[in-house]
Amino acid sequence: MVPTGETPENGSRSQSPHPCALSHSWTVKQQCVDLLAEGLWEELLDDQQPDITVMDWYEDSRLDMCVYELHVWLLAADRHTVIAQHHVAPRTSRRGPPSYWIQVSHVFRRYGPGVRFVHFLHKTKNRMEPGGLRRTRVTDSSVSVQFRE
């Protein structure tokens, strides 16, 4: 998925007076997928309501308890009316091997008529450390449509 926007979002700063105090921020990437432009048609979306799956993989960077957020909205033709939505901010256990990859996914089913766009947004945490910026990596973001028999 090619992001249409990437925005750094400032987070909290450590209250430590130490000159190398850690600083957190978020990187936000998002895309709005036009389902009609991708080859689907209104009658199919309204009558059949095929499953819509969003999937992402993020690294357990161990920068914080929450290093990743996923927000997805199924939108009407006006791109503002929300028909269905899903939000998740998983907490990491901070166990297991470093840089462990975690899959996040959600399937929208029977969401109702009128869906024309999928707005997909994820946030990953960054931390400025004495050695430089450490980022939480994310990969293989996808939105897919599955037809039921």
ZAVEX-553291 format. One record per residue: x, y, z of N, C-alpha, C in turn. Coordinates in pm, whole numbers, padded with zeros to 5 digits, always signed. Example, Ala and Ser with C-alpha at 12.3 -4.5 7.8 and 13.67 -1.06 7.14 Angstrom:
+01319-00569+00780+01230-00450+00780+01320-00330+00780 +01285-00225+00708+01367-00106+00714+01290+00003+00787 
This chain:
+00085-00116+00000+00000+00000+00000+00090+00123+00000 +00069+00212-00091+00148+00334-00099+00075+00441-00020 +00138+00497+00085+00070+00597+00166+00044+00725+00088 -00072+00784+00111-00102+00912+00048-00058+01027+00137 -00030+00998+00262+00017+01102+00351+00099+01043+00463 +00204+01110+00503+00286+01068+00615+00311+01191+00699 +00274+01181+00826+00282+01296+00913+00347+01260+01045 +00451+01330+01088+00502+01306+01222+00407+01371+01321 +00381+01300+01430+00290+01351+01531+00364+01348+01664 +00383+01463+01724+00460+01469+01847+00389+01398+01960 +00468+01332+02041+00414+01262+02156+00466+01327+02282 +00481+01246+02385+00524+01300+02513+00676+01303+02519 +00725+01394+02598+00869+01402+02623+00894+01362+02768 +01006+01301+02787+01043+01261+02921+01059+01386+03008 +01026+01374+03135+01038+01487+03227+01177+01492+03290 +01266+01404+03250+01400+01400+03304+01479+01523+03263 +01555+01583+03356+01639+01699+03321+01765+01658+03245 +01790+01529+03231+01909+01480+03162+01908+01528+03017 +02022+01577+02964+02024+01629+02828+01993+01525+02721 +02004+01396+02752+01973+01291+02654+01837+01228+02684 +01746+01303+02744+01614+01251+02778+01546+01198+02652 +01474+01088+02668+01407+01024+02555+01285+01103+02512 +01260+01106+02382+01147+01177+02326+01071+01082+02233 +00937+01074+02250+00854+00990+02166+00778+01073+02064 +00755+01015+01948+00668+01075+01847+00603+00962+01768 +00505+00995+01686+00436+00897+01603+00456+00933+01456 +00468+00832+01373+00462+00850+01228+00326+00799+01185 +00253+00881+01110+00118+00847+01067+00118+00831+00915 +00069+00716+00867+00055+00692+00724-00090+00654+00698 -00144+00705+00587-00283+00676+00557-00308+00674+00408 -00416+00605+00372-00457+00597+00232-00607+00579+00229 -00671+00640+00130-00813+00622+00108-00830+00547-00024 -00881+00424-00017-00896+00338-00134-01035+00356-00193 -01041+00392-00320-01167+00408-00394-01205+00272-00451 -01306+00208-00394-01343+00073-00435-01396+00068-00578 -01465+00172-00622-01515+00175-00759-01399+00188-00858 -01302+00270-00826-01184+00287-00912-01101+00159-00918 -01113+00074-00815-01039-00053-00811-01112-00164-00885 -01229-00132-00946-01296-00231-01030-01424-00291-00973 -01461-00253-00852-01587-00301-00796-01701-00210-00845 -01823-00252-00829-01935-00168-00873-02037-00158-00762 -02119-00053-00770-02212-00018-00663-02305-00133-00625 -02366-00200-00724-02461-00307-00696-02394-00421-00620 -02271-00453-00658-02197-00559-00589-02173-00521-00444 -02125-00400-00422-02095-00355-00286-02221-00346-00200 -02332-00299-00261-02455-00280-00184-02532-00410-00161 -02541-00494-00264-02622-00615-00255-02546-00735-00198 -02426-00760-00249-02347-00875-00205-02267-00846-00078 -02228-00722-00060-02145-00680+00053-02031-00779+00079 -01937-00788-00018-01824-00880+00001-01743-00841+00125 -01679-00939+00186-01594-00911+00302-01481-00818+00260 -01448-00725+00346-01335-00634+00324-01237-00657+00438 -01115-00698+00403-01013-00730+00502-00901-00627+00497 -00863-00578+00614-00744-00492+00626-00641-00572+00706 -00516-00564+00661-00410-00640+00728-00283-00556+00730 -00207-00574+00835-00083-00501+00854+00011-00586+00939 +00139-00562+00926+00241-00624+01010+00325-00511+01071 +00348-00519+01201+00436-00421+01265+00536-00491+01354 +00645-00422+01377+00755-00475+01457+00731-00441+01605 +00753-00539+01691+00752-00510+01835+00887-00447+01868 +00893-00317+01848+01020-00244+01864+01061-00225+02009 +00967-00255+02100+00992-00241+02244+01023-00097+02285 +00977-00002+02206+00999+00137+02242+00902+00183+02350 +00790+00112+02365+00686+00148+02461+00588+00030+02467 +00491+00035+02555+00390-00071+02562+00299-00068+02439 +00274+00050+02385+00193+00062+02263+00278+00132+02157 +00314+00058+02052+00401+00113+01947+00330+00121+01813 +00201+00081+01810+00128+00072+01683-00021+00095+01707 -00085+00164+01613-00231+00180+01614-00281+00163+01471 -00401+00104+01459-00467+00089+01330-00607+00147+01341 -00643+00230+01243-00776+00291+01236-00827+00274+01093 -00947+00217+01078-01004+00194+00946-01150+00238+00947 -01187+00311+00843-01325+00356+00827-01375+00313+00690 -01495+00255+00683-01563+00231+00557-01652+00352+00535 -01630+00421+00422-01694+00550+00397-01791+00544+00280 -01891+00631+00284-01987+00648+00175-01924+00731+00064 -02000+00754-00043-01951+00826-00160-01902+00967-00128 -01957+01031-00024-01915+01167+00011-01781+01171+00084 -01723+01054+00115-01596+01037+00186-01600+01088+00330 -01718+01121+00381-01729+01170+00518-01820+01083+00604 -01924+01027+00544-02019+00945+00619-01956+00810+00650 -01946+00777+00779-01886+00652+00824-01995+00545+00832 -01973+00436+00759-02069+00325+00759-02027+00217+00859 -01898+00193+00870-01843+00099+00968-01701+00144+00999 -01651+00102+01116-01515+00140+01154-01455+00036+01246 -01322+00039+01252-01248-00051+01341-01123+00024+01388 -01096+00015+01519-00979+00081+01577-00913-00017+01673 -00780-00026+01668-00708-00113+01760-00571-00051+01791 -00532-00063+01918-00399-00019+01963-00346-00129+02055 -00293-00236+01995-00249-00350+02076-00134-00314+02170 -00137-00374+02286-00029-00358+02382+00067-00476+02363 +00194-00447+02369+00292-00554+02352+00329-00611+02488 +00368-00736+02488+00404-00804+02613+00548-00773+02653 +00626-00725+02558+00769-00699+02578+00844-00827+02611 +00787-00942+02567+00853-01072+02581+00883-01124+02442 +00962-01228+02437+00996-01285+02307+01116-01216+02248 +01153-01259+02128+01275-01204+02066+01256-01057+02026 +01363-00979+02030+01354-00841+01982+01316-00838+01834 +01250-00734+01793+01209-00714+01654+01111-00822+01607 +01035-00878+01696+00933-00976+01664+00823-00907+01583 +00775-00971+01475+00672-00912+01389+00535-00962+01430 +00439-00870+01435+00303-00901+01480+00205-00864+01369 +00114-00957+01339+00012-00932+01237-00114-00877+01303 -00171-00776+01240-00299-00719+01283-00392-00725+01163 -00514-00774+01184-00609-00777+01073-00751-00764+01126 -00839-00724+01038-00982-00715+01071-01062-00738+00944 -01172-00812+00957-01261-00838+00844-01394-00768+00870 -01434-00682+00776-01565-00619+00782-01663-00710+00709 -01771-00748+00776-01875-00833+00716-02011-00766+00736 -02099-00783+00639-02237-00733+00650-02240-00590+00706 -02168-00503+00640-02149-00364+00684-02261-00271+00638 -02348-00317+00550-02459-00234+00501-02427-00170+00367 -02529-00119+00300-02509-00058+00168-02443+00079+00176 -02382+00119+00065-02328+00254+00053-02178+00268+00064 -02107+00161+00097-01962+00170+00111-01898+00192-00026 -01814+00296-00035-01743+00325-00160-01593+00344-00139 -01552+00373-00015-01411+00399+00015-01370+00327+00143 -01242+00289+00149-01182+00236+00270-01069+00331+00308 -01083+00398+00422-00977+00487+00472-00900+00408+00577 -00772+00387+00548-00682+00303+00627-00574+00394+00684 -00556+00394+00816-00455+00478+00880-00382+00396+00985 -00250+00400+00982-00176+00340+01092-00073+00437+01146 -00044+00419+01275+00052+00501+01346+00158+00409+01406 +00284+00450+01395+00392+00376+01458+00476+00470+01543 +00519+00418+01656+00593+00501+01751+00741+00507+01717 +00797+00625+01740+00940+00653+01723+00993+00700+01858 +01124+00687+01877+01185+00740+01999+01324+00792+01966 +01349+00914+02007+01482+00973+01993+01565+00926+02112 +01678+00863+02079+01768+00812+02182+01904+00878+02164 +01991+00864+02261+02124+00925+02246+02194+00883+02117 +02169+00762+02067+02233+00715+01944+02157+00751+01817 +02045+00819+01829+01967+00856+01711+01822+00812+01721 +01750+00828+01612+01608+00797+01608+01586+00647+01588 +01503+00587+01674+01461+00448+01657+01315+00449+01616 +01282+00372+01514+01145+00367+01461+01086+00228+01479 +00953+00224+01487+00880+00098+01479+00850+00076+01332 +00892-00036+01279+00871-00063+01137+00735-00128+01113 +00681-00103+00993+00554-00162+00951+00571-00205+00806 +00503-00314+00768+00519-00365+00632+00395-00440+00586 +00386-00462+00456+00281-00543+00395+00139-00501+00432 +00114-00372+00436-00021-00322+00461-00108-00357+00341 -00232-00400+00368-00318-00436+00255-00466-00417+00288 -00541-00393+00183-00687-00392+00187-00729-00487+00077 -00812-00586+00109-00857-00681+00008-01007-00708+00023 -01065-00753-00087-01208-00782-00092-01225-00930-00125 -01306-01000-00047-01330-01142-00068-01478-01164-00098 -01504-01245-00199-01641-01277-00237-01682-01408-00171 -01802-01411-00120-01856-01532-00058-01934-01610-00163 -01945-01739-00143-02020-01823-00237-02167-01824-00204 
